[in-house]
Amino acid sequence: MGRYLIWRAATAMAVVVALSALCFALLDLAPGSPAADILEARSGGRPPSAAAVTRLEHEMGMDDPLPVRYGRWAAGAVRGDFGVSYGSGRPVSEVLGDTVPWTLLLTLVAIVFSVAGAVLIGLAAALTRRAWLRRTIEAGMFVLGGMPGFVTSLLLLYVFAAWLQVLPSGGLSRPGEPVTLAVLLPHLVLPALALAFGHHFGTYVRLVETGVGRLRSAPHVENARARGLSRWTVTVRHLLRPGMVPFTARLGVGVGGLIAGAYATEMIFSWPGVGRQAIYAAREQDYAVLTAVVLVTGVIVIVANLLGDLAVAWLDPRVRLSGGGTHDVGD
């Protein structure tokens, strides 16, 4: 397990370096000049002269070759220094500190909802002997799988915030109200549910159903029943744990989809996370913030994939022995 962990961590670090270089290069090719935007904002909307733009670009080091600028930025990023926001003038690390924790909180709660729901519904579909229940679950997952995330968000807003009025519609708290745990939790429910039960949720349910269903009549399961083990023990130890391998492998990859879905979810529910910040930064051509946001988001996804691979290796020893990733999980 130690060698497998080292191999996966080294691979993850290589991906982070490649991601940072690609992200920096692509944003450098984006149209527009941050220096021109800064000067225009300082002058109250008047277009700056070409000489002023050139002078500010030189002061910002933007006329240096791309490898030099990337090396300077990467050296600062390793220390947690991502530069200064072109729009607000604040250190980018402060902007990330104000937004990343809220996105992590939203994503973690959404993962808990998604895992709990997928396991419960997938187990029900795999173990039930009622055909109508299985068909109902399959139909529901089919509909949910074809529904865009923003539609799910708007439906939840309409039902629980506008119609029933049992949950707040967005934000962290009401205007002027301090953000406490008791105030935050009701505001967290709707965006977390919208993110958890997006189009990926149906795939999770089917993976649990398939993984558990194919083991129902396996010899080791029949042997456990014959030894008089309780139904709970048979289900958890002999069905759920090995049956969760495909689902766990997909969940690690699916965190990227959750992060991408968080961008729209945060805008709809006025959630002050990194997704909403990224949209504002792209709109204002604040490339310093946007580069850092894309990199941090990528690192979160890579770490989630690494944790997913480690969870699969813990559930299925064959992965550790083969030294491979989630693609080595047996069919």
Solvent accessible surface area in square Angstrom, and as a share of the most:
residue,aa,sasa,rsa
1,M,107,0.48
2,G,46,0.44
3,R,213,0.78
4,Y,8,0.03
5,L,81,0.41
6,I,122,0.62
7,W,117,0.41
8,R,27,0.10
9,A,37,0.29
10,A,61,0.47
11,T,51,0.30
12,A,12,0.10
13,M,121,0.54
14,A,63,0.49
15,V,68,0.39
16,V,31,0.18
17,V,90,0.52
18,A,63,0.49
19,L,46,0.23
20,S,9,0.06
21,A,41,0.32
22,L,104,0.52
23,C,8,0.04
24,F,28,0.12
25,A,30,0.23
26,L,104,0.52
27,L,31,0.15
28,D,57,0.30
29,L,141,0.70
30,A,29,0.23
31,P,113,0.71
32,G,52,0.50
33,S,26,0.17
34,P,5,0.03
35,A,0,0.00
36,A,24,0.19
37,D,49,0.25
38,I,21,0.11
39,L,31,0.16
40,E,68,0.30
41,A,79,0.61
42,R,172,0.63
43,S,40,0.26
44,G,71,0.68
45,G,45,0.43
46,R,165,0.60
47,P,117,0.73
48,P,41,0.26
49,S,68,0.44
50,A,84,0.65
51,A,68,0.52
52,A,20,0.15
53,V,24,0.14
54,T,87,0.51
55,R,142,0.52
56,L,16,0.08
57,E,44,0.20
58,H,123,0.55
59,E,123,0.55
60,M,60,0.27
61,G,11,0.11
62,M,54,0.24
63,D,84,0.44
64,D,46,0.24
65,P,84,0.53
66,L,64,0.32
67,P,103,0.65
68,V,77,0.44
69,R,37,0.13
70,Y,50,0.19
71,G,36,0.35
72,R,121,0.44
73,W,33,0.12
74,A,26,0.20
75,A,51,0.39
76,G,5,0.05
77,A,18,0.14
78,V,132,0.76
79,R,176,0.64
80,G,36,0.35
81,D,76,0.40
82,F,28,0.12
83,G,33,0.32
84,V,81,0.47
85,S,7,0.05
86,Y,58,0.22
87,G,56,0.54
88,S,74,0.48
89,G,49,0.48
90,R,93,0.34
91,P,57,0.36
92,V,0,0.00
93,S,49,0.32
94,E,87,0.39
95,V,9,0.05
96,L,13,0.07
97,G,46,0.44
98,D,75,0.39
99,T,12,0.07
100,V,20,0.12
101,P,69,0.43
102,W,66,0.23
103,T,1,0.01
104,L,66,0.33
105,L,58,0.29
106,L,0,0.00
107,T,5,0.03
108,L,108,0.54
109,V,32,0.19
110,A,0,0.00
111,I,35,0.18
112,V,95,0.55
113,F,63,0.26
114,S,0,0.00
115,V,40,0.23
116,A,48,0.37
117,G,14,0.13
118,A,0,0.00
119,V,21,0.12
120,L,123,0.61
121,I,52,0.26
122,G,0,0.00
123,L,29,0.14
124,A,40,0.31
125,A,0,0.00
126,A,6,0.05
127,L,42,0.21
128,T,14,0.08
129,R,210,0.77
130,R,145,0.53
131,A,49,0.38
132,W,151,0.53
133,L,48,0.24
134,R,68,0.25
135,R,151,0.55
136,T,81,0.47
137,I,22,0.11
138,E,84,0.38
139,A,58,0.45
140,G,34,0.33
141,M,21,0.09
142,F,159,0.66
143,V,89,0.51
144,L,31,0.16
145,G,30,0.29
146,G,66,0.63
147,M,42,0.19
148,P,64,0.40
149,G,34,0.33
150,F,107,0.45
151,V,47,0.27
152,T,11,0.06
153,S,2,0.01
154,L,91,0.45
155,L,88,0.44
156,L,29,0.15
157,L,29,0.14
158,Y,137,0.52
159,V,45,0.26
160,F,65,0.27
161,A,19,0.15
162,A,59,0.46
163,W,168,0.59
164,L,86,0.43
165,Q,139,0.62
166,V,94,0.54
167,L,40,0.20
168,P,29,0.18
169,S,68,0.44
170,G,21,0.20
171,G,15,0.14
172,L,27,0.13
173,S,25,0.16
174,R,153,0.56
175,P,141,0.88
176,G,89,0.86
177,E,57,0.26
178,P,97,0.61
179,V,72,0.42
180,T,67,0.39
181,L,124,0.62
182,A,81,0.63
183,V,29,0.17
184,L,16,0.08
185,L,90,0.45
186,P,51,0.32
187,H,8,0.04
188,L,7,0.04
189,V,45,0.26
190,L,1,0.00
191,P,1,0.01
192,A,0,0.00
193,L,40,0.20
194,A,3,0.03
195,L,6,0.03
196,A,0,0.00
197,F,50,0.21
198,G,5,0.05
199,H,110,0.49
200,H,18,0.08
201,F,2,0.01
202,G,0,0.00
203,T,39,0.23
204,Y,0,0.00
205,V,1,0.00
206,R,116,0.42
207,L,44,0.22
208,V,0,0.00
209,E,30,0.13
210,T,86,0.50
211,G,1,0.01
212,V,0,0.00
213,G,28,0.27
214,R,119,0.43
215,L,29,0.14
216,R,58,0.21
217,S,91,0.59
218,A,17,0.13
219,P,114,0.72
220,H,79,0.35
221,V,0,0.00
222,E,81,0.36
223,N,80,0.41
224,A,0,0.00
225,R,104,0.38
226,A,88,0.68
227,R,141,0.51
228,G,63,0.60
229,L,58,0.29
230,S,63,0.41
231,R,195,0.71
232,W,192,0.67
233,T,32,0.19
234,V,6,0.03
235,T,19,0.11
236,V,55,0.32
237,R,154,0.56
238,H,30,0.13
239,L,3,0.01
240,L,32,0.16
241,R,101,0.37
242,P,44,0.27
243,G,0,0.00
244,M,29,0.13
245,V,6,0.04
246,P,32,0.20
247,F,2,0.01
248,T,16,0.09
249,A,15,0.11
250,R,85,0.31
251,L,26,0.13
252,G,6,0.06
253,V,88,0.50
254,G,6,0.05
255,V,10,0.06
256,G,21,0.21
257,G,43,0.42
258,L,0,0.00
259,I,3,0.01
260,A,66,0.51
261,G,29,0.28
262,A,0,0.00
263,Y,55,0.21
264,A,49,0.38
265,T,8,0.05
266,E,0,0.00
267,M,66,0.29
268,I,52,0.26
269,F,1,0.00
270,S,55,0.36
271,W,0,0.00
272,P,32,0.20
273,G,1,0.01
274,V,2,0.01
275,G,1,0.01
276,R,55,0.20
277,Q,44,0.20
278,A,5,0.04
279,I,55,0.28
280,Y,76,0.29
281,A,1,0.01
282,A,54,0.42
283,R,161,0.59
284,E,102,0.46
285,Q,53,0.24
286,D,7,0.04
287,Y,31,0.12
288,A,13,0.10
289,V,1,0.00
290,L,23,0.11
291,T,7,0.04
292,A,0,0.00
293,V,0,0.00
294,V,53,0.30
295,L,16,0.08
296,V,27,0.16
297,T,18,0.11
298,G,12,0.12
299,V,49,0.28
300,I,30,0.15
301,V,31,0.18
302,I,20,0.10
303,V,69,0.40
304,A,16,0.13
305,N,44,0.23
306,L,26,0.13
307,L,108,0.54
308,G,8,0.08
309,D,10,0.05
310,L,32,0.16
311,A,37,0.29
312,V,0,0.00
313,A,0,0.00
314,W,148,0.52
315,L,26,0.13
316,D,9,0.05
317,P,67,0.42
318,R,140,0.51
319,V,1,0.00
320,R,76,0.28
321,L,155,0.77
322,S,71,0.46
323,G,31,0.30
324,G,10,0.09
325,G,6,0.06
326,T,38,0.22
327,H,150,0.67
328,D,50,0.26
329,V,23,0.13
330,G,24,0.23
331,D,174,0.90
